[in-house]
Amino acid sequence: MTAASAFAGMRRVSPVVFKAGCPECRGRFELAASALRLAIGATSRTTFYSFTCPECGSAVRKPAGERVVELLTGGGVRTLRLHSTV
């Protein structure tokens, strides 16, 4: 099997982008998966995603529920698992 035949029939996939908004400047924009970070903690209070606003430069942190976690991980966002020390 050649490399060309291995990829025959596959179509080109567009990069995943996520719609986001900044609470500081109220800007609305689209971000590539590489611009976002996801932190998964032990509770909903410690699970969040973050990014830097491309319009005003603010560091933005927003809570991430189960569905948001699923969408971000499925879209290739880098994920950090937070471990609690007891």
ROTIMAR-311656 format. One record per residue: residue in three letters; x, y, z of N, C-alpha, C, O, CB in turn. Coordinates in steps of 0.2 Angstrom, whole numbers, padded with zeros to 4 digits, always signed. Last residue first. Glycine has a CB too. Example, Ala and Ser with C-alpha at 12.3 -4.5 7.8 and 13.67 -1.06 7.14 Angstrom:
SER+0064-0011+0035+0068-0005+0036+0064+0000+0039+0067+0006+0040+0070-0003+0029 ALA+0066-0028+0039+0062-0022+0039+0066-0016+0039+0071-0017+0042+0057-0022+0045 
END
This chain:
VAL-0021+0078+0247-0026+0077+0253-0021+0076+0259-0024+0075+0265-0030+0071+0252 THR-0020+0087+0233-0016+0084+0238-0021+0083+0244-0024+0089+0247-0010+0087+0240 SER-0027+0085+0217-0027+0088+0223-0023+0084+0228-0022+0078+0228-0035+0088+0226 HIS-0022+0089+0201-0022+0083+0206-0022+0087+0213-0019+0091+0214-0016+0078+0205 LEU-0028+0093+0185-0026+0095+0191-0027+0090+0197-0032+0087+0197-0029+0102+0193 ARG-0023+0091+0169-0027+0088+0174-0024+0090+0181-0018+0089+0182-0027+0080+0174 LEU-0024+0100+0155-0020+0099+0161-0024+0096+0166-0030+0099+0168-0017+0106+0163 THR-0024+0100+0137-0028+0099+0144-0023+0097+0149-0018+0094+0148-0033+0093+0143 ARG-0026+0109+0122-0022+0106+0127-0025+0106+0134-0028+0111+0136-0015+0110+0127 VAL-0039+0105+0111-0037+0110+0116-0032+0106+0121-0034+0101+0123-0043+0113+0120 GLY-0046+0097+0101-0039+0097+0102-0036+0102+0106-0030+0104+0106-0036+0098+0095 GLY-0059+0095+0102-0057+0100+0097-0049+0101+0097-0046+0105+0094-0060+0106+0098 GLY-0061+0087+0112-0063+0084+0106-0060+0088+0100-0058+0086+0095-0070+0083+0105 THR-0059+0096+0122-0055+0090+0122-0055+0087+0115-0050+0085+0112-0056+0085+0127 LEU-0070+0105+0120-0063+0107+0120-0058+0101+0119-0054+0102+0115-0062+0111+0126 LEU-0082+0096+0122-0080+0100+0115-0073+0102+0115-0070+0101+0109-0085+0106+0115 GLU-0080+0092+0135-0080+0087+0129-0079+0090+0123-0075+0088+0119-0087+0084+0129 VAL-0080+0104+0142-0074+0099+0142-0074+0095+0136-0069+0094+0133-0074+0095+0149 VAL-0093+0107+0139-0088+0112+0137-0081+0108+0137-0077+0108+0132-0087+0118+0141 ARG-0100+0097+0146-0101+0098+0139-0095+0102+0136-0093+0100+0130-0108+0101+0137 GLU-0096+0099+0160-0095+0093+0156-0095+0094+0149-0091+0091+0145-0100+0088+0158 GLY-0090+0116+0161-0095+0111+0163-0093+0105+0159-0088+0105+0154-0102+0112+0162 ALA-0079+0127+0166-0080+0123+0160-0084+0117+0163-0082+0113+0167-0073+0120+0157 PRO-0077+0145+0169-0079+0138+0171-0080+0134+0165-0083+0136+0160-0084+0138+0176 LYS-0063+0155+0162-0071+0153+0163-0072+0146+0165-0068+0142+0163-0074+0155+0156 ARG-0052+0168+0161-0053+0161+0164-0061+0160+0165-0064+0164+0168-0049+0160+0171 VAL-0041+0178+0153-0048+0176+0154-0048+0169+0156-0045+0164+0154-0052+0177+0147 ALA-0030+0191+0153-0031+0184+0154-0038+0183+0156-0040+0185+0161-0026+0182+0160 SER-0031+0204+0140-0033+0201+0147-0032+0194+0147-0034+0190+0142-0040+0204+0149 GLY-0029+0209+0128-0023+0206+0131-0025+0203+0138-0020+0201+0141-0018+0211+0131 CYS-0039+0214+0119-0036+0219+0125-0031+0216+0129-0027+0219+0133-0042+0220+0129 GLU-0040+0205+0109-0041+0212+0108-0038+0216+0113-0036+0222+0111-0049+0213+0107 PRO-0037+0192+0112-0033+0195+0107-0034+0202+0106-0031+0205+0102-0035+0191+0100 CYS-0036+0187+0129-0040+0190+0124-0036+0193+0119-0031+0197+0120-0044+0196+0128 THR-0030+0171+0132-0028+0178+0132-0032+0181+0127-0032+0179+0121-0020+0179+0131 PHE-0039+0158+0141-0036+0161+0135-0034+0168+0136-0036+0171+0141-0040+0160+0129 SER-0045+0143+0149-0042+0150+0149-0039+0152+0142-0037+0147+0138-0037+0151+0155 TYR-0057+0134+0158-0053+0135+0152-0051+0142+0152-0054+0146+0155-0057+0133+0145 PHE-0059+0123+0172-0060+0129+0169-0056+0129+0162-0051+0125+0161-0058+0135+0173 THR-0062+0116+0187-0062+0114+0180-0064+0121+0176-0069+0123+0177-0067+0108+0179 THR-0065+0118+0201-0058+0118+0199-0057+0116+0191-0052+0114+0189-0054+0114+0203 ARG-0079+0117+0202-0076+0124+0204-0068+0124+0202-0065+0130+0201-0076+0125+0211 SER-0081+0104+0199-0083+0109+0194-0080+0116+0196-0079+0120+0191-0091+0110+0194 THR-0067+0095+0205-0074+0098+0206-0075+0102+0200-0071+0104+0196-0075+0101+0212 ALA-0054+0092+0202-0058+0087+0205-0065+0089+0205-0070+0084+0206-0055+0085+0212 GLY-0051+0099+0185-0049+0098+0192-0054+0093+0195-0058+0089+0191-0050+0104+0196 ILE-0043+0103+0171-0048+0098+0174-0046+0097+0181-0041+0093+0182-0049+0092+0169 ALA-0041+0116+0160-0038+0113+0167-0044+0109+0170-0050+0112+0171-0036+0118+0172 LEU-0036+0120+0144-0041+0117+0148-0038+0114+0154-0033+0110+0154-0045+0112+0144 ARG-0032+0134+0134-0030+0129+0139-0036+0127+0143-0040+0131+0145-0024+0132+0143 LEU-0031+0141+0117-0035+0139+0123-0031+0134+0127-0027+0130+0125-0042+0136+0122 ALA-0025+0142+0105-0025+0148+0109-0028+0147+0116-0029+0151+0120-0029+0153+0106 SER-0026+0130+0099-0020+0131+0102-0020+0137+0106-0015+0138+0110-0014+0132+0096 ALA-0039+0131+0093-0038+0126+0099-0031+0128+0102-0031+0127+0108-0038+0119+0097 ALA-0042+0148+0089-0040+0141+0087-0039+0137+0094-0038+0140+0099-0033+0141+0083 LEU-0056+0158+0092-0049+0156+0094-0048+0149+0091-0052+0145+0091-0049+0156+0101 GLU-0066+0172+0087-0065+0165+0086-0057+0164+0088-0053+0167+0086-0066+0162+0079 PHE-0074+0185+0097-0070+0182+0092-0069+0175+0092-0073+0171+0096-0063+0185+0094 ARG-0079+0199+0105-0081+0193+0103-0077+0191+0097-0076+0195+0092-0089+0193+0101 GLY-0076+0210+0119-0075+0208+0112-0077+0201+0111-0077+0197+0115-0067+0208+0111 ARG-0077+0216+0131-0083+0213+0128-0082+0211+0121-0087+0211+0117-0089+0219+0128 CYS-0066+0218+0139-0068+0223+0133-0074+0221+0130-0076+0225+0125-0062+0223+0129 GLU-0069+0208+0149-0066+0215+0151-0068+0220+0145-0071+0225+0147-0059+0214+0151 PRO-0074+0196+0145-0078+0200+0150-0075+0207+0151-0079+0211+0153-0079+0196+0156 CYS-0074+0191+0128-0070+0193+0134-0074+0197+0139-0078+0202+0136-0064+0198+0131 GLY-0078+0175+0121-0079+0182+0122-0075+0184+0128-0074+0180+0133-0087+0184+0123 ALA-0078+0164+0107-0076+0166+0114-0078+0173+0115-0078+0177+0110-0069+0164+0116 LYS-0079+0149+0097-0081+0156+0098-0080+0158+0106-0081+0154+0110-0089+0157+0096 PHE-0065+0140+0090-0070+0141+0096-0072+0148+0096-0068+0152+0096-0068+0138+0102 VAL-0061+0129+0077-0061+0136+0080-0066+0136+0085-0072+0133+0084-0061+0142+0075 VAL-0051+0117+0069-0057+0119+0074-0056+0126+0077-0050+0127+0079-0057+0113+0079 PRO-0047+0117+0052-0045+0118+0059-0051+0120+0063-0055+0123+0061-0039+0123+0059 SER-0055+0106+0040-0053+0113+0042-0051+0113+0050-0053+0109+0054-0060+0117+0041 VAL-0048+0092+0032-0052+0094+0038-0050+0101+0039-0044+0103+0040-0050+0090+0044 ARG-0050+0085+0016-0046+0089+0020-0051+0092+0026-0057+0093+0025-0044+0095+0016 ARG-0055+0067+0015-0055+0074+0013-0052+0079+0018-0050+0077+0024-0063+0076+0013 MET-0050+0052+0008-0050+0056+0014-0051+0064+0012-0048+0065+0007-0044+0056+0019 GLY-0048+0045-0003-0054+0046-0001-0055+0050+0005-0061+0052+0007-0057+0039+0001 ALA-0032+0040+0001-0037+0041-0004-0044+0041-0001-0045+0037+0003-0036+0035-0010 PHE-0022+0037+0010-0025+0043+0011-0031+0044+0006-0034+0050+0006-0021+0049+0011 ALA-0016+0026+0004-0018+0025+0011-0023+0031+0013-0027+0031+0017-0012+0025+0016 SER-0012+0029-0008-0018+0025-0008-0021+0025-0001-0027+0024+0000-0016+0018-0010 ALA-0001+0037-0004-0006+0040-0008-0012+0036-0007-0018+0039-0007-0004+0041-0015 ALA+0008+0027+0001+0005+0033+0006-0001+0036+0002-0006+0038+0006+0011+0038+0007 THR+0003+0011-0004+0007+0017-0005+0004+0022+0000-0002+0022+0002+0007+0020-0012 MET+0004-0006+0000+0000+0000+0000+0004+0006+0000+0009+0007+0004-0005+0000+0006 
END
